[in-house]
Amino acid sequence: MPVTIKSTCRVNIADYPFDVQRCPLKFGSWTYKGSELNLTKYADTAILINYESNGEWHLVGVPCERHEVYLVLHEIWVCLIRQLPKYFFIIVTIPIK
């Protein structure tokens, strides 16, 4: 069943404008135990058919990690995005000249 997910994540600006952000999305169940649930992934990364890129960020990857702890099953998909420094230099540096 295809879904659209909108999410936010904390931004670490320590390496700005050359930063890579890690935004985890955690999927699981509050109702079923891990032994009663089977989360199945169709690929090792997200399917990006409807992905829309922009000039500020580049999607590096969306790897998936499966965790089963104390009969609780969840999967974490991590969106890795890298800021494109060209955007920073065009918006911030060039107007200074």
A tleap script that builds the chain and sets N, CA, C and O, in Angstrom:
source leaprc.protein.ff14SB
mol = sequence {
  NMET PRO VAL THR ILE LYS SER THR CYS ARG
  VAL ASN ILE ALA ASP TYR PRO PHE ASP VAL
  GLN ARG CYS PRO LEU LYS PHE GLY SER TRP
  THR TYR LYS GLY SER GLU LEU ASN LEU THR
  LYS TYR ALA ASP THR ALA ILE LEU ILE ASN
  TYR GLU SER ASN GLY GLU TRP HIE LEU VAL
  GLY VAL PRO CYS GLU ARG HIE GLU VAL TYR
  LEU VAL LEU HIE GLU ILE TRP VAL CYS LEU
  ILE ARG GLN LEU PRO LYS TYR PHE PHE ILE
  ILE VAL THR ILE PRO ILE CLYS
}
set mol.1.N position { 0.841 -1.158 0.000 }
set mol.1.CA position { 0.000 0.000 0.000 }
set mol.1.C position { 0.901 1.241 0.000 }
set mol.1.O position { 1.614 1.469 0.977 }
set mol.2.N position { 0.887 2.032 -1.051 }
set mol.2.CA position { 1.712 3.242 -1.100 }
set mol.2.C position { 1.221 4.283 -0.092 }
set mol.2.O position { 0.018 4.434 0.121 }
set mol.3.N position { 2.140 4.977 0.506 }
set mol.3.CA position { 1.807 6.045 1.447 }
set mol.3.C position { 2.682 7.259 1.170 }
set mol.3.O position { 3.768 7.148 0.600 }
set mol.4.N position { 2.192 8.406 1.583 }
set mol.4.CA position { 2.977 9.633 1.548 }
set mol.4.C position { 3.237 10.035 2.983 }
set mol.4.O position { 2.307 10.149 3.780 }
set mol.5.N position { 4.488 10.248 3.312 }
set mol.5.CA position { 4.866 10.600 4.673 }
set mol.5.C position { 5.508 11.976 4.666 }
set mol.5.O position { 6.427 12.246 3.893 }
set mol.6.N position { 5.014 12.831 5.531 }
set mol.6.CA position { 5.630 14.141 5.718 }
set mol.6.C position { 6.191 14.168 7.127 }
set mol.6.O position { 5.504 13.813 8.085 }
set mol.7.N position { 7.429 14.585 7.247 }
set mol.7.CA position { 8.092 14.536 8.536 }
set mol.7.C position { 9.064 15.697 8.669 }
set mol.7.O position { 9.425 16.343 7.685 }
set mol.8.N position { 9.473 15.945 9.883 }
set mol.8.CA position { 10.526 16.922 10.145 }
set mol.8.C position { 11.632 16.219 10.922 }
set mol.8.O position { 11.408 15.162 11.511 }
set mol.9.N position { 12.803 16.798 10.922 }
set mol.9.CA position { 13.883 16.240 11.726 }
set mol.9.C position { 14.771 17.378 12.213 }
set mol.9.O position { 14.784 18.469 11.643 }
set mol.10.N position { 15.501 17.099 13.268 }
set mol.10.CA position { 16.420 18.094 13.807 }
set mol.10.C position { 17.582 18.291 12.846 }
set mol.10.O position { 18.098 17.333 12.270 }
set mol.11.N position { 17.981 19.524 12.684 }
set mol.11.CA position { 19.066 19.854 11.768 }
set mol.11.C position { 20.315 20.162 12.575 }
set mol.11.O position { 20.283 20.966 13.506 }
set mol.12.N position { 21.409 19.519 12.213 }
set mol.12.CA position { 22.700 19.776 12.843 }
set mol.12.C position { 23.496 20.670 11.898 }
set mol.12.O position { 23.869 20.240 10.806 }
set mol.13.N position { 23.757 21.899 12.304 }
set mol.13.CA position { 24.422 22.850 11.415 }
set mol.13.C position { 25.910 22.999 11.709 }
set mol.13.O position { 26.519 23.993 11.313 }
set mol.14.N position { 26.499 22.033 12.391 }
set mol.14.CA position { 27.921 22.118 12.748 }
set mol.14.C position { 28.819 22.226 11.523 }
set mol.14.O position { 29.841 22.910 11.579 }
set mol.15.N position { 28.469 21.576 10.424 }
set mol.15.CA position { 29.299 21.603 9.220 }
set mol.15.C position { 28.700 22.457 8.108 }
set mol.15.O position { 29.067 22.296 6.944 }
set mol.16.N position { 27.794 23.353 8.444 }
set mol.16.CA position { 27.120 24.193 7.452 }
set mol.16.C position { 28.141 24.996 6.668 }
set mol.16.O position { 29.056 25.527 7.297 }
set mol.17.N position { 28.069 25.130 5.372 }
set mol.17.CA position { 27.058 24.628 4.439 }
set mol.17.C position { 27.422 23.287 3.812 }
set mol.17.O position { 26.849 22.921 2.786 }
set mol.18.N position { 28.348 22.554 4.393 }
set mol.18.CA position { 28.771 21.262 3.838 }
set mol.18.C position { 28.224 20.109 4.683 }
set mol.18.O position { 28.901 19.097 4.866 }
set mol.19.N position { 27.017 20.259 5.190 }
set mol.19.CA position { 26.453 19.301 6.135 }
set mol.19.C position { 25.707 18.162 5.446 }
set mol.19.O position { 25.194 18.301 4.335 }
set mol.20.N position { 25.668 17.041 6.143 }
set mol.20.CA position { 24.842 15.893 5.768 }
set mol.20.C position { 23.904 15.653 6.944 }
set mol.20.O position { 24.350 15.471 8.077 }
set mol.21.N position { 22.617 15.654 6.674 }
set mol.21.CA position { 21.625 15.474 7.724 }
set mol.21.C position { 21.148 14.029 7.744 }
set mol.21.O position { 21.022 13.392 6.699 }
set mol.22.N position { 20.887 13.523 8.937 }
set mol.22.CA position { 20.398 12.155 9.147 }
set mol.22.C position { 19.023 12.260 9.797 }
set mol.22.O position { 18.907 12.671 10.952 }
set mol.23.N position { 17.989 11.890 9.060 }
set mol.23.CA position { 16.613 12.019 9.537 }
set mol.23.C position { 15.966 10.634 9.635 }
set mol.23.O position { 15.526 10.091 8.622 }
set mol.24.N position { 15.902 10.054 10.840 }
set mol.24.CA position { 15.330 8.709 10.971 }
set mol.24.C position { 13.800 8.719 10.993 }
set mol.24.O position { 13.181 9.596 11.594 }
set mol.25.N position { 13.208 7.731 10.330 }
set mol.25.CA position { 11.771 7.490 10.356 }
set mol.25.C position { 11.583 6.084 10.918 }
set mol.25.O position { 12.097 5.118 10.355 }
set mol.26.N position { 10.855 5.965 12.018 }
set mol.26.CA position { 10.708 4.680 12.710 }
set mol.26.C position { 9.300 4.131 12.482 }
set mol.26.O position { 8.310 4.813 12.747 }
set mol.27.N position { 9.219 2.888 11.986 }
set mol.27.CA position { 7.946 2.231 11.718 }
set mol.27.C position { 7.825 0.992 12.588 }
set mol.27.O position { 8.771 0.216 12.721 }
set mol.28.N position { 6.659 0.817 13.175 }
set mol.28.CA position { 6.420 -0.341 14.017 }
set mol.28.C position { 4.952 -0.403 14.396 }
set mol.28.O position { 4.115 0.231 13.753 }
set mol.29.N position { 4.636 -1.157 15.426 }
set mol.29.CA position { 3.254 -1.316 15.859 }
set mol.29.C position { 3.153 -1.115 17.363 }
set mol.29.O position { 4.009 -1.574 18.119 }
set mol.30.N position { 2.114 -0.434 17.786 }
set mol.30.CA position { 1.829 -0.291 19.208 }
set mol.30.C position { 0.888 -1.401 19.665 }
set mol.30.O position { 0.703 -1.605 20.865 }
set mol.31.N position { 0.299 -2.114 18.721 }
set mol.31.CA position { -0.724 -3.104 19.016 }
set mol.31.C position { -0.187 -4.529 19.053 }
set mol.31.O position { -0.593 -5.319 19.906 }
set mol.32.N position { 0.716 -4.866 18.143 }
set mol.32.CA position { 1.191 -6.239 17.999 }
set mol.32.C position { 2.625 -6.400 18.483 }
set mol.32.O position { 3.435 -5.477 18.399 }
set mol.33.N position { 2.922 -7.604 18.996 }
set mol.33.CA position { 4.298 -7.947 19.364 }
set mol.33.C position { 5.078 -8.281 18.095 }
set mol.33.O position { 4.492 -8.528 17.041 }
set mol.34.N position { 6.402 -8.284 18.210 }
set mol.34.CA position { 7.242 -8.592 17.063 }
set mol.34.C position { 6.972 -9.959 16.468 }
set mol.34.O position { 7.109 -10.144 15.258 }
set mol.35.N position { 6.585 -10.936 17.311 }
set mol.35.CA position { 6.296 -12.284 16.808 }
set mol.35.C position { 4.984 -12.339 16.030 }
set mol.35.O position { 4.738 -13.304 15.306 }
set mol.36.N position { 4.137 -11.317 16.169 }
set mol.36.CA position { 2.842 -11.283 15.484 }
set mol.36.C position { 2.853 -10.367 14.267 }
set mol.36.O position { 1.833 -10.211 13.596 }
set mol.37.N position { 3.987 -9.770 13.985 }
set mol.37.CA position { 4.064 -8.747 12.942 }
set mol.37.C position { 5.251 -9.035 12.039 }
set mol.37.O position { 6.317 -9.431 12.510 }
set mol.38.N position { 5.065 -8.837 10.753 }
set mol.38.CA position { 6.172 -8.990 9.819 }
set mol.38.C position { 6.221 -7.764 8.917 }
set mol.38.O position { 5.415 -7.630 7.995 }
set mol.39.N position { 7.151 -6.887 9.181 }
set mol.39.CA position { 7.360 -5.732 8.321 }
set mol.39.C position { 8.257 -6.183 7.177 }
set mol.39.O position { 9.365 -6.671 7.399 }
set mol.40.N position { 7.776 -6.018 5.968 }
set mol.40.CA position { 8.521 -6.486 4.806 }
set mol.40.C position { 8.943 -5.308 3.959 }
set mol.40.O position { 8.123 -4.469 3.585 }
set mol.41.N position { 10.223 -5.252 3.660 }
set mol.41.CA position { 10.695 -4.200 2.767 }
set mol.41.C position { 10.877 -4.795 1.381 }
set mol.41.O position { 11.278 -5.951 1.242 }
set mol.42.N position { 10.587 -4.017 0.374 }
set mol.42.CA position { 10.688 -4.489 -1.002 }
set mol.42.C position { 12.053 -4.198 -1.612 }
set mol.42.O position { 12.399 -4.752 -2.655 }
set mol.43.N position { 12.815 -3.346 -0.976 }
set mol.43.CA position { 14.139 -2.988 -1.490 }
set mol.43.C position { 15.001 -2.579 -0.310 }
set mol.43.O position { 14.486 -2.363 0.788 }
set mol.44.N position { 16.298 -2.470 -0.521 }
set mol.44.CA position { 17.205 -2.051 0.545 }
set mol.44.C position { 17.167 -0.551 0.782 }
set mol.44.O position { 17.775 -0.059 1.732 }
set mol.45.N position { 16.475 0.165 -0.054 }
set mol.45.CA position { 16.343 1.607 0.091 }
set mol.45.C position { 14.923 1.990 -0.317 }
set mol.45.O position { 14.180 1.151 -0.825 }
set mol.46.N position { 14.548 3.217 -0.104 }
set mol.46.CA position { 13.201 3.673 -0.447 }
set mol.46.C position { 13.026 3.715 -1.967 }
set mol.46.O position { 13.989 3.918 -2.707 }
set mol.47.N position { 11.804 3.522 -2.413 }
set mol.47.CA position { 11.482 3.642 -3.835 }
set mol.47.C position { 11.131 5.102 -4.078 }
set mol.47.O position { 10.201 5.632 -3.469 }
set mol.48.N position { 11.863 5.741 -4.953 }
set mol.48.CA position { 11.777 7.197 -5.108 }
set mol.48.C position { 11.143 7.607 -6.431 }
set mol.48.O position { 11.602 8.548 -7.078 }
set mol.49.N position { 10.098 6.909 -6.830 }
set mol.49.CA position { 9.451 7.204 -8.109 }
set mol.49.C position { 8.910 8.632 -8.128 }
set mol.49.O position { 9.058 9.327 -9.133 }
set mol.50.N position { 8.296 9.075 -7.056 }
set mol.50.CA position { 7.693 10.410 -7.010 }
set mol.50.C position { 8.566 11.434 -6.297 }
set mol.50.O position { 8.090 12.508 -5.929 }
set mol.51.N position { 9.832 11.111 -6.102 }
set mol.51.CA position { 10.744 12.028 -5.414 }
set mol.51.C position { 10.973 13.276 -6.260 }
set mol.51.O position { 11.229 13.183 -7.460 }
set mol.52.N position { 10.879 14.436 -5.630 }
set mol.52.CA position { 11.136 15.709 -6.304 }
set mol.52.C position { 12.383 16.330 -5.702 }
set mol.52.O position { 12.408 16.659 -4.516 }
set mol.53.N position { 13.413 16.491 -6.511 }
set mol.53.CA position { 14.660 17.082 -6.019 }
set mol.53.C position { 14.537 18.603 -6.006 }
set mol.53.O position { 13.621 19.173 -6.599 }
set mol.54.N position { 15.479 19.243 -5.319 }
set mol.54.CA position { 15.525 20.704 -5.329 }
set mol.54.C position { 16.980 21.145 -5.389 }
set mol.54.O position { 17.883 20.312 -5.307 }
set mol.55.N position { 17.212 22.428 -5.529 }
set mol.55.CA position { 18.564 22.944 -5.697 }
set mol.55.C position { 19.356 23.082 -4.418 }
set mol.55.O position { 20.559 23.337 -4.469 }
set mol.56.N position { 18.715 22.920 -3.266 }
set mol.56.CA position { 19.402 23.116 -1.993 }
set mol.56.C position { 19.911 21.814 -1.382 }
set mol.56.O position { 20.940 21.811 -0.707 }
set mol.57.N position { 19.199 20.698 -1.613 }
set mol.57.CA position { 19.545 19.432 -0.973 }
set mol.57.C position { 19.681 18.323 -1.999 }
set mol.57.O position { 19.022 18.341 -3.038 }
set mol.58.N position { 20.547 17.351 -1.699 }
set mol.58.CA position { 20.710 16.142 -2.516 }
set mol.58.C position { 20.423 14.942 -1.619 }
set mol.58.O position { 21.001 14.819 -0.539 }
set mol.59.N position { 19.539 14.065 -2.062 }
set mol.59.CA position { 19.221 12.862 -1.300 }
set mol.59.C position { 20.339 11.847 -1.514 }
set mol.59.O position { 20.492 11.302 -2.607 }
set mol.60.N position { 21.116 11.596 -0.468 }
set mol.60.CA position { 22.249 10.675 -0.546 }
set mol.60.C position { 21.760 9.235 -0.552 }
set mol.60.O position { 22.274 8.411 -1.309 }
set mol.61.N position { 20.778 8.921 0.279 }
set mol.61.CA position { 20.247 7.564 0.341 }
set mol.61.C position { 19.209 7.426 1.427 }
set mol.61.O position { 19.043 8.318 2.259 }
set mol.62.N position { 18.509 6.305 1.419 }
set mol.62.CA position { 17.494 6.014 2.427 }
set mol.62.C position { 17.642 4.547 2.840 }
set mol.62.O position { 16.797 3.718 2.502 }
set mol.63.N position { 18.719 4.225 3.573 }
set mol.63.CA position { 18.903 2.830 3.990 }
set mol.63.C position { 17.911 2.439 5.088 }
set mol.63.O position { 17.387 3.293 5.803 }
set mol.64.N position { 17.668 1.143 5.206 }
set mol.64.CA position { 16.728 0.627 6.203 }
set mol.64.C position { 17.459 -0.288 7.174 }
set mol.64.O position { 18.299 -1.092 6.771 }
set mol.65.N position { 17.133 -0.161 8.458 }
set mol.65.CA position { 17.688 -1.024 9.499 }
set mol.65.C position { 16.521 -1.705 10.212 }
set mol.65.O position { 15.550 -1.045 10.580 }
set mol.66.N position { 16.609 -3.010 10.408 }
set mol.66.CA position { 15.547 -3.749 11.103 }
set mol.66.C position { 16.023 -4.054 12.516 }
set mol.66.O position { 17.136 -4.545 12.705 }
set mol.67.N position { 15.182 -3.763 13.513 }
set mol.67.CA position { 15.520 -3.980 14.914 }
set mol.67.C position { 14.421 -4.807 15.575 }
set mol.67.O position { 13.235 -4.521 15.409 }
set mol.68.N position { 14.815 -5.823 16.317 }
set mol.68.CA position { 13.859 -6.598 17.108 }
set mol.68.C position { 14.449 -6.752 18.501 }
set mol.68.O position { 15.417 -7.486 18.700 }
set mol.69.N position { 13.855 -6.053 19.462 }
set mol.69.CA position { 14.354 -6.045 20.829 }
set mol.69.C position { 13.178 -6.351 21.756 }
set mol.69.O position { 12.148 -5.680 21.701 }
set mol.70.N position { 13.335 -7.359 22.602 }
set mol.70.CA position { 12.311 -7.726 23.585 }
set mol.70.C position { 10.937 -7.925 22.939 }
set mol.70.O position { 9.931 -7.417 23.434 }
set mol.71.N position { 10.905 -8.663 21.839 }
set mol.71.CA position { 9.678 -8.969 21.101 }
set mol.71.C position { 9.018 -7.743 20.480 }
set mol.71.O position { 7.874 -7.820 20.032 }
set mol.72.N position { 9.709 -6.638 20.448 }
set mol.72.CA position { 9.187 -5.442 19.788 }
set mol.72.C position { 9.938 -5.290 18.472 }
set mol.72.O position { 11.167 -5.231 18.449 }
set mol.73.N position { 9.196 -5.230 17.394 }
set mol.73.CA position { 9.796 -5.134 16.072 }
set mol.73.C position { 9.570 -3.739 15.512 }
set mol.73.O position { 8.446 -3.239 15.521 }
set mol.74.N position { 10.612 -3.122 15.036 }
set mol.74.CA position { 10.458 -1.866 14.315 }
set mol.74.C position { 11.555 -1.745 13.268 }
set mol.74.O position { 12.625 -2.341 13.391 }
set mol.75.N position { 11.270 -0.975 12.254 }
set mol.75.CA position { 12.243 -0.699 11.219 }
set mol.75.C position { 12.512 0.790 11.212 }
set mol.75.O position { 11.606 1.600 11.404 }
set mol.76.N position { 13.755 1.137 10.990 }
set mol.76.CA position { 14.135 2.543 10.922 }
set mol.76.C position { 14.670 2.823 9.525 }
set mol.76.O position { 15.662 2.232 9.099 }
set mol.77.N position { 14.018 3.712 8.831 }
set mol.77.CA position { 14.490 4.191 7.534 }
set mol.77.C position { 15.149 5.536 7.807 }
set mol.77.O position { 14.545 6.409 8.429 }
set mol.78.N position { 16.358 5.703 7.354 }
set mol.78.CA position { 17.112 6.922 7.637 }
set mol.78.C position { 17.300 7.695 6.337 }
set mol.78.O position { 17.954 7.215 5.411 }
set mol.79.N position { 16.728 8.887 6.274 }
set mol.79.CA position { 16.934 9.754 5.112 }
set mol.79.C position { 18.252 10.488 5.304 }
set mol.79.O position { 18.428 11.212 6.284 }
set mol.80.N position { 19.165 10.302 4.383 }
set mol.80.CA position { 20.444 11.006 4.420 }
set mol.80.C position { 20.427 12.054 3.321 }
set mol.80.O position { 20.366 11.724 2.137 }
set mol.81.N position { 20.480 13.314 3.719 }
set mol.81.CA position { 20.468 14.391 2.734 }
set mol.81.C position { 21.694 15.272 2.927 }
set mol.81.O position { 22.101 15.557 4.053 }
set mol.82.N position { 22.270 15.695 1.816 }
set mol.82.CA position { 23.466 16.533 1.850 }
set mol.82.C position { 23.114 17.888 1.262 }
set mol.82.O position { 22.503 17.979 0.196 }
set mol.83.N position { 23.501 18.927 1.961 }
set mol.83.CA position { 23.246 20.271 1.460 }
set mol.83.C position { 24.191 20.570 0.311 }
set mol.83.O position { 25.378 20.248 0.370 }
set mol.84.N position { 23.663 21.184 -0.728 }
set mol.84.CA position { 24.482 21.564 -1.868 }
set mol.84.C position { 25.071 22.946 -1.597 }
set mol.84.O position { 24.324 23.922 -1.539 }
set mol.85.N position { 26.391 23.057 -1.430 }
set mol.85.CA position { 26.993 24.342 -1.063 }
set mol.85.C position { 26.827 25.405 -2.132 }
set mol.85.O position { 26.924 26.596 -1.835 }
set mol.86.N position { 26.579 24.999 -3.372 }
set mol.86.CA position { 26.372 25.980 -4.439 }
set mol.86.C position { 25.215 26.914 -4.079 }
set mol.86.O position { 25.290 28.118 -4.322 }
set mol.87.N position { 24.155 26.364 -3.504 }
set mol.87.CA position { 23.003 27.159 -3.097 }
set mol.87.C position { 23.426 28.213 -2.077 }
set mol.87.O position { 23.026 29.373 -2.180 }
set mol.88.N position { 24.230 27.816 -1.098 }
set mol.88.CA position { 24.705 28.739 -0.073 }
set mol.88.C position { 25.503 29.882 -0.700 }
set mol.88.O position { 25.280 31.046 -0.367 }
set mol.89.N position { 26.419 29.564 -1.593 }
set mol.89.CA position { 27.267 30.593 -2.189 }
set mol.89.C position { 26.476 31.548 -3.077 }
set mol.89.O position { 26.786 32.738 -3.128 }
set mol.90.N position { 25.470 31.052 -3.769 }
set mol.90.CA position { 24.646 31.923 -4.614 }
set mol.90.C position { 23.778 32.843 -3.767 }
set mol.90.O position { 23.658 34.029 -4.075 }
set mol.91.N position { 23.177 32.325 -2.717 }
set mol.91.CA position { 22.240 33.099 -1.898 }
set mol.91.C position { 22.952 34.020 -0.912 }
set mol.91.O position { 22.498 35.143 -0.693 }
set mol.92.N position { 24.054 33.575 -0.312 }
set mol.92.CA position { 24.696 34.332 0.762 }
set mol.92.C position { 25.953 35.062 0.302 }
set mol.92.O position { 26.106 36.249 0.592 }
set mol.93.N position { 26.841 34.399 -0.395 }
set mol.93.CA position { 28.143 34.978 -0.710 }
set mol.93.C position { 28.087 35.996 -1.837 }
set mol.93.O position { 28.662 37.076 -1.705 }
set mol.94.N position { 27.427 35.697 -2.922 }
set mol.94.CA position { 27.413 36.594 -4.078 }
set mol.94.C position { 26.799 37.953 -3.757 }
set mol.94.O position { 27.349 38.962 -4.199 }
set mol.95.N position { 25.684 38.047 -3.010 }
set mol.95.CA position { 25.143 39.382 -2.707 }
set mol.95.C position { 26.093 40.257 -1.876 }
set mol.95.O position { 25.933 41.478 -1.854 }
set mol.96.N position { 27.072 39.658 -1.196 }
set mol.96.CA position { 28.000 40.440 -0.379 }
set mol.96.C position { 28.942 41.256 -1.251 }
set mol.96.O position { 29.364 42.339 -0.847 }
set mol.97.N position { 29.280 40.764 -2.434 }
set mol.97.CA position { 30.247 41.441 -3.308 }
set mol.97.C position { 29.783 42.777 -3.743 }
set mol.97.O position { 30.488 43.466 -4.480 }
savepdb mol mol.pdb
quit
